[in-house]
Amino acid sequence: MASINGGFVGIDYKPESGTQSAVVTTFNASGTLTTAPRSTSVQYVIVAGGGGGDAAGAGAGGGGAGGYRSSVPGEASGGGASAEPLSPVSGATGYPVVVGAGGAGRVSPGGPGPGGKLGTNSSFNGISSTRGGGGGFVPHPDTSKAGGSGGGASYSTGGGGGATGQGYPGGSAALNRGGGGGGGASEAGKGPLPGPQNPPPPEHGWDGGDGVASSITGSSVTRAGGGGSVGRFSNNGVVGQGGAGGGANGSDPVDSPNPGGDANSGGGGGGTDIGNPPFSPVPGGAGGSGVVIIKEPAVTFLENTGGVWDMNALYDNVKAGTWTS
């Protein structure tokens, strides 16, 4: 339709403005995110699968939490890091999402051996969170305590390291003083102090490190807590508590199966004490599976700004501050 616009004759473009609402998508299993048409960047929380706990008769370590990465403004990533930059995307485009599984707990016949298994990485749009470390003895060719957060040590070794910007180390262990708790996204796993102490502390388990809270879904939820450990043989009635954010407690009583880290939390599995010989084949706790949460922020848009304008519409948009030339 033709109209007169400030003395010019041309096509009358009616501008279109509005808001694309925010969209939050939670992936508890691997899948594909298809972005909304006008999305250009997204916030994320990406948590890897937690590590499995050890099973031993000499103080079993808890599994480390899966690595925790976040780009939610004002919130934290793991390991004491600040939020990362938003991830750029194209509208109406599919992006693969991988959600990592938790690592299995160790089934032990007793004595040193391979500990809890590593979890599995989670990823989205080229951003990967590192799998949680398994609790256990080192050195052993099938044990890796390092991870997104480190696995707790068993018997008398050091805890595994955490990945920079994702999590903290696991706790150390000491002979006759218990295994170390698994590292969490916001703090290291607990463990006995190294070296002789007079009087020596009682034998017991140690707590896993706490995870990080996020309100990306609209309510605050803590994820990626480390698994608790157990003491040697008797536990003296005290087991390590799992870190806030899905970490499993150490097994109680002795020889009891461990429930493992919470699903879709990235929590570490708890340690299991297998008692005195003959040892029972009771497994350590499995790590909790990871999760990927994507938030597409609301987008305010203004379209049909080309061509010859109706002067009333131009005035309205300039006044509202939504005019783009």
TORKE-234421 format. One line per field, with one value per residue (C-alpha): x, y, z; residue in one letter; residue number from 1. Coordinates in nm, 2 decimals, always signed. Example, Ala and Ser with C-alpha at 12.3 -4.5 7.8 and 13.67 -1.06 7.14 Angstrom:
! residues 2
px <- (+1.23; +1.37)
py <- (-0.45; -0.11)
pz <- (+0.78; +0.71)
r <- (a; s)
k <- (1; 2)
This chain:
! residues 325
px <- (+0.00; +0.13; +0.11; +0.26; +0.53; +0.67; +0.64; +0.78; +0.56; +0.66; +0.58; +0.43; +0.64; +0.46; +0.74; +0.70; +0.83; +0.80; +0.99; +1.10; +1.05; +1.33; +1.35; +1.52; +1.59; +1.72; +1.90; +1.91; +2.03; +2.21; +2.00; +1.98; +1.90; +1.71; +1.74; +1.45; +1.45; +1.60; +1.85; +2.21; +2.37; +2.28; +2.37; +2.46; +2.54; +2.73; +2.80; +3.00; +2.93; +3.07; +3.34; +3.28; +3.38; +3.64; +3.57; +3.85; +3.93; +4.17; +3.97; +3.80; +3.79; +3.49; +3.44; +3.51; +3.22; +3.19; +3.34; +3.11; +3.10; +2.86; +2.81; +2.51; +2.59; +2.66; +2.70; +3.01; +3.18; +3.36; +3.70; +3.64; +3.61; +3.37; +3.10; +3.23; +3.11; +2.78; +2.80; +2.72; +2.45; +2.25; +1.87; +1.66; +1.97; +2.03; +2.32; +2.42; +2.42; +2.61; +2.53; +2.80; +2.73; +2.86; +3.16; +3.11; +3.22; +3.49; +3.40; +3.69; +3.83; +4.04; +4.38; +4.52; +4.38; +4.19; +3.96; +3.63; +3.59; +3.60; +3.28; +3.21; +3.24; +2.94; +2.95; +2.76; +2.87; +3.24; +3.23; +3.32; +3.31; +3.56; +3.45; +3.49; +3.78; +3.75; +3.83; +4.11; +4.47; +4.75; +4.96; +4.76; +4.73; +4.35; +4.30; +4.28; +4.18; +4.23; +3.92; +3.67; +3.69; +3.94; +3.86; +3.94; +4.24; +4.23; +4.46; +4.76; +4.78; +4.71; +4.38; +4.33; +4.36; +4.06; +4.05; +4.11; +3.78; +3.57; +3.64; +3.86; +4.10; +3.99; +4.10; +4.41; +4.41; +4.63; +4.69; +4.44; +4.28; +4.04; +4.00; +3.96; +3.63; +3.59; +3.64; +3.34; +3.28; +3.31; +3.55; +3.81; +3.73; +3.82; +4.09; +4.32; +4.62; +4.95; +5.21; +5.20; +4.98; +4.97; +4.72; +4.62; +4.27; +4.01; +3.95; +3.65; +3.53; +3.57; +3.33; +3.31; +3.34; +3.02; +2.90; +2.79; +2.43; +2.26; +1.93; +1.94; +1.61; +1.44; +1.51; +1.84; +1.98; +2.32; +2.51; +2.85; +2.92; +3.19; +3.14; +3.20; +3.46; +3.48; +3.73; +3.92; +3.72; +3.49; +3.44; +3.40; +3.03; +3.12; +3.12; +3.20; +2.90; +2.85; +2.90; +2.59; +2.50; +2.43; +2.74; +2.68; +2.76; +3.01; +2.85; +2.71; +2.72; +3.04; +2.98; +2.67; +2.62; +2.66; +2.36; +2.58; +2.57; +2.23; +2.12; +2.18; +2.38; +2.73; +2.78; +3.06; +2.99; +3.06; +3.33; +3.25; +3.44; +3.45; +3.53; +3.78; +3.90; +3.74; +3.63; +3.29; +3.25; +3.04; +3.08; +3.16; +2.90; +2.86; +2.89; +2.58; +2.51; +2.57; +2.33; +2.33; +2.10; +2.07; +1.89; +1.81; +1.76; +1.46; +1.52; +1.35; +1.33; +1.23; +1.17; +1.07; +1.29; +1.39; +1.23; +1.01; +0.85; +0.51; +0.62; +0.39; +0.56; +0.91; +0.82; +0.69; +1.00; +1.24; +1.06; +1.06; +1.43; +1.38; +1.47; +1.76; +1.87)
py <- (+0.00; +0.35; +0.64; +0.98; +0.97; +1.32; +1.43; +1.10; +0.85; +0.48; +0.15; +0.18; -0.07; -0.13; -0.21; -0.53; -0.54; -0.79; -1.02; -1.39; -1.54; -1.70; -2.08; -2.32; -2.68; -2.94; -3.25; -3.55; -3.76; -3.69; -3.52; -3.22; -2.86; -2.67; -2.30; -2.06; -1.85; -1.53; -1.67; -1.55; -1.67; -1.90; -1.95; -2.30; -2.52; -2.83; -3.10; -3.42; -3.77; -3.82; -4.07; -4.40; -4.47; -4.73; -5.05; -5.15; -5.28; -5.01; -4.68; -4.63; -4.30; -4.13; -4.04; -3.70; -3.49; -3.43; -3.11; -2.81; -2.52; -2.23; -1.92; -1.79; -1.42; -1.36; -1.73; -1.94; -2.22; -2.49; -2.47; -2.11; -1.97; -1.70; -1.75; -1.81; -1.61; -1.69; -1.94; -1.79; -1.98; -1.94; -1.93; -2.23; -2.45; -2.79; -2.85; -3.19; -3.23; -3.51; -3.60; -3.80; -4.12; -4.18; -4.40; -4.75; -4.81; -5.07; -5.43; -5.54; -5.87; -5.67; -5.51; -5.24; -5.25; -5.05; -4.80; -4.64; -4.57; -4.23; -4.07; -3.95; -3.60; -3.39; -3.13; -2.87; -2.65; -2.72; -2.68; -2.99; -3.06; -3.32; -3.65; -3.70; -3.88; -4.23; -4.29; -4.54; -4.63; -4.49; -4.60; -4.86; -4.87; -4.89; -4.61; -4.23; -4.01; -3.69; -3.55; -3.26; -3.29; -3.53; -3.87; -3.93; -4.14; -4.49; -4.63; -4.39; -4.19; -3.84; -3.73; -3.67; -3.33; -3.12; -2.96; -2.58; -2.39; -2.70; -2.86; -2.92; -3.20; -3.51; -3.56; -3.75; -4.08; -4.19; -4.54; -4.62; -4.27; -4.33; -4.26; -3.92; -3.76; -3.68; -3.33; -3.11; -2.82; -2.56; -2.72; -3.00; -3.33; -3.37; -3.61; -3.67; -3.46; -3.62; -3.74; -3.87; -3.70; -3.74; -3.85; -4.00; -3.90; -4.18; -4.39; -4.26; -4.15; -3.80; -3.57; -3.50; -3.14; -2.94; -2.85; -2.52; -2.38; -2.24; -2.08; -2.12; -2.31; -2.05; -2.21; -2.27; -2.62; -2.74; -2.99; -3.17; -3.27; -3.52; -3.86; -3.94; -4.19; -4.46; -4.55; -4.88; -5.19; -5.06; -4.69; -4.63; -4.55; -4.24; -4.23; -3.93; -3.74; -3.67; -3.31; -3.09; -3.14; -3.52; -3.67; -4.00; -4.07; -4.34; -4.68; -4.76; -5.02; -5.21; -5.44; -5.26; -5.15; -4.78; -4.60; -4.39; -4.03; -3.87; -3.90; -3.59; -3.42; -3.53; -3.63; -3.86; -4.22; -4.30; -4.53; -4.87; -5.06; -5.43; -5.53; -5.79; -6.09; -6.28; -5.97; -5.93; -5.83; -5.52; -5.24; -4.88; -4.63; -4.53; -4.17; -3.97; -3.90; -3.55; -3.29; -3.01; -2.71; -2.44; -2.11; -1.90; -1.55; -1.34; -1.14; -0.80; -0.75; -0.49; -0.59; -0.43; -0.12; -0.08; +0.11; +0.42; +0.45; +0.57; +0.88; +0.80; +0.46; +0.61; +0.87; +0.60; +0.38; +0.67; +0.77; +0.41; +0.37; +0.07; +0.25; +0.09; +0.24)
pz <- (+0.00; -0.08; +0.17; +0.22; +0.48; +0.57; +0.21; +0.06; -0.12; -0.08; +0.08; +0.43; +0.65; +0.98; +1.23; +1.44; +1.79; +2.07; +2.31; +2.26; +2.60; +2.79; +2.75; +3.00; +2.88; +3.12; +2.97; +3.21; +2.92; +2.60; +2.32; +2.09; +2.18; +1.90; +1.97; +1.95; +1.63; +1.77; +2.02; +1.97; +2.30; +2.59; +2.96; +3.07; +3.36; +3.26; +3.51; +3.43; +3.58; +3.93; +4.02; +4.19; +4.56; +4.66; +4.86; +5.09; +5.43; +5.52; +5.49; +5.15; +4.97; +4.83; +4.46; +4.33; +4.19; +3.81; +3.68; +3.71; +3.46; +3.45; +3.25; +3.45; +3.53; +3.90; +3.98; +4.02; +3.82; +4.01; +4.17; +4.29; +3.93; +3.82; +3.56; +3.21; +2.90; +2.75; +2.46; +2.11; +1.91; +1.60; +1.60; +1.50; +1.50; +1.66; +1.90; +2.03; +2.41; +2.59; +2.95; +3.13; +3.33; +3.68; +3.74; +3.89; +4.25; +4.32; +4.40; +4.62; +4.73; +4.97; +4.96; +4.72; +4.37; +4.12; +4.29; +4.19; +3.82; +3.66; +3.56; +3.20; +3.05; +2.97; +2.69; +2.48; +2.19; +2.24; +2.62; +2.81; +3.19; +3.31; +3.46; +3.84; +3.98; +4.14; +4.51; +4.57; +4.61; +4.39; +4.22; +4.03; +3.65; +3.66; +3.91; +3.83; +4.12; +3.92; +3.76; +3.75; +4.13; +4.26; +4.42; +4.79; +4.89; +5.05; +5.32; +5.31; +4.99; +4.87; +4.71; +4.34; +4.19; +4.05; +3.71; +3.70; +3.70; +3.76; +4.10; +4.40; +4.51; +4.71; +5.07; +5.17; +5.37; +5.66; +5.81; +6.08; +6.04; +5.75; +5.38; +5.23; +5.11; +4.74; +4.62; +4.54; +4.31; +4.58; +4.83; +4.88; +5.03; +5.40; +5.53; +5.83; +5.87; +5.75; +5.99; +6.35; +6.60; +6.98; +7.07; +6.73; +6.61; +6.62; +6.31; +6.11; +5.77; +5.63; +5.45; +5.08; +4.95; +4.89; +4.54; +4.38; +4.38; +4.07; +4.01; +3.63; +3.64; +3.86; +4.20; +4.38; +4.34; +4.45; +4.24; +4.22; +4.58; +4.67; +4.82; +5.18; +5.30; +5.57; +5.83; +5.86; +5.96; +6.23; +6.13; +6.51; +6.42; +6.22; +5.84; +5.61; +5.49; +5.12; +5.01; +4.95; +4.59; +4.55; +4.71; +4.88; +5.24; +5.33; +5.38; +5.72; +5.86; +5.75; +5.46; +5.34; +4.98; +4.91; +4.75; +4.53; +4.42; +4.33; +3.97; +3.75; +4.02; +3.93; +4.29; +4.39; +4.52; +4.88; +5.01; +5.15; +5.42; +5.36; +5.71; +5.84; +5.64; +5.48; +5.28; +5.14; +4.77; +4.86; +4.60; +4.67; +4.56; +4.19; +4.10; +4.01; +3.64; +3.51; +3.38; +3.12; +3.16; +2.89; +2.93; +2.63; +2.77; +2.66; +2.34; +2.26; +1.89; +1.63; +1.27; +0.94; +1.00; +0.63; +0.36; +0.39; +0.73; +0.85; +1.05; +1.35; +1.39; +1.36; +1.63; +1.86; +1.83; +1.87; +2.18; +2.31; +2.24; +2.01; +1.68; +1.49; +1.16)
r <- (m; a; s; i; n; g; g; f; v; g; i; d; y; k; p; e; s; g; t; q; s; a; v; v; t; t; f; n; a; s; g; t; l; t; t; a; p; r; s; t; s; v; q; y; v; i; v; a; g; g; g; g; g; d; a; a; g; a; g; a; g; g; g; g; a; g; g; y; r; s; s; v; p; g; e; a; s; g; g; g; a; s; a; e; p; l; s; p; v; s; g; a; t; g; y; p; v; v; v; g; a; g; g; a; g; r; v; s; p; g; g; p; g; p; g; g; k; l; g; t; n; s; s; f; n; g; i; s; s; t; r; g; g; g; g; g; f; v; p; h; p; d; t; s; k; a; g; g; s; g; g; g; a; s; y; s; t; g; g; g; g; g; a; t; g; q; g; y; p; g; g; s; a; a; l; n; r; g; g; g; g; g; g; g; a; s; e; a; g; k; g; p; l; p; g; p; q; n; p; p; p; p; e; h; g; w; d; g; g; d; g; v; a; s; s; i; t; g; s; s; v; t; r; a; g; g; g; g; s; v; g; r; f; s; n; n; g; v; v; g; q; g; g; a; g; g; g; a; n; g; s; d; p; v; d; s; p; n; p; g; g; d; a; n; s; g; g; g; g; g; g; t; d; i; g; n; p; p; f; s; p; v; p; g; g; a; g; g; s; g; v; v; i; i; k; e; p; a; v; t; f; l; e; n; t; g; g; v; w; d; m; n; a; l; y; d; n; v; k; a; g; t; w; t; s)
k <- (1; 2; 3; 4; 5; 6; 7; 8; 9; 10; 11; 12; 13; 14; 15; 16; 17; 18; 19; 20; 21; 22; 23; 24; 25; 26; 27; 28; 29; 30; 31; 32; 33; 34; 35; 36; 37; 38; 39; 40; 41; 42; 43; 44; 45; 46; 47; 48; 49; 50; 51; 52; 53; 54; 55; 56; 57; 58; 59; 60; 61; 62; 63; 64; 65; 66; 67; 68; 69; 70; 71; 72; 73; 74; 75; 76; 77; 78; 79; 80; 81; 82; 83; 84; 85; 86; 87; 88; 89; 90; 91; 92; 93; 94; 95; 96; 97; 98; 99; 100; 101; 102; 103; 104; 105; 106; 107; 108; 109; 110; 111; 112; 113; 114; 115; 116; 117; 118; 119; 120; 121; 122; 123; 124; 125; 126; 127; 128; 129; 130; 131; 132; 133; 134; 135; 136; 137; 138; 139; 140; 141; 142; 143; 144; 145; 146; 147; 148; 149; 150; 151; 152; 153; 154; 155; 156; 157; 158; 159; 160; 161; 162; 163; 164; 165; 166; 167; 168; 169; 170; 171; 172; 173; 174; 175; 176; 177; 178; 179; 180; 181; 182; 183; 184; 185; 186; 187; 188; 189; 190; 191; 192; 193; 194; 195; 196; 197; 198; 199; 200; 201; 202; 203; 204; 205; 206; 207; 208; 209; 210; 211; 212; 213; 214; 215; 216; 217; 218; 219; 220; 221; 222; 223; 224; 225; 226; 227; 228; 229; 230; 231; 232; 233; 234; 235; 236; 237; 238; 239; 240; 241; 242; 243; 244; 245; 246; 247; 248; 249; 250; 251; 252; 253; 254; 255; 256; 257; 258; 259; 260; 261; 262; 263; 264; 265; 266; 267; 268; 269; 270; 271; 272; 273; 274; 275; 276; 277; 278; 279; 280; 281; 282; 283; 284; 285; 286; 287; 288; 289; 290; 291; 292; 293; 294; 295; 296; 297; 298; 299; 300; 301; 302; 303; 304; 305; 306; 307; 308; 309; 310; 311; 312; 313; 314; 315; 316; 317; 318; 319; 320; 321; 322; 323; 324; 325)
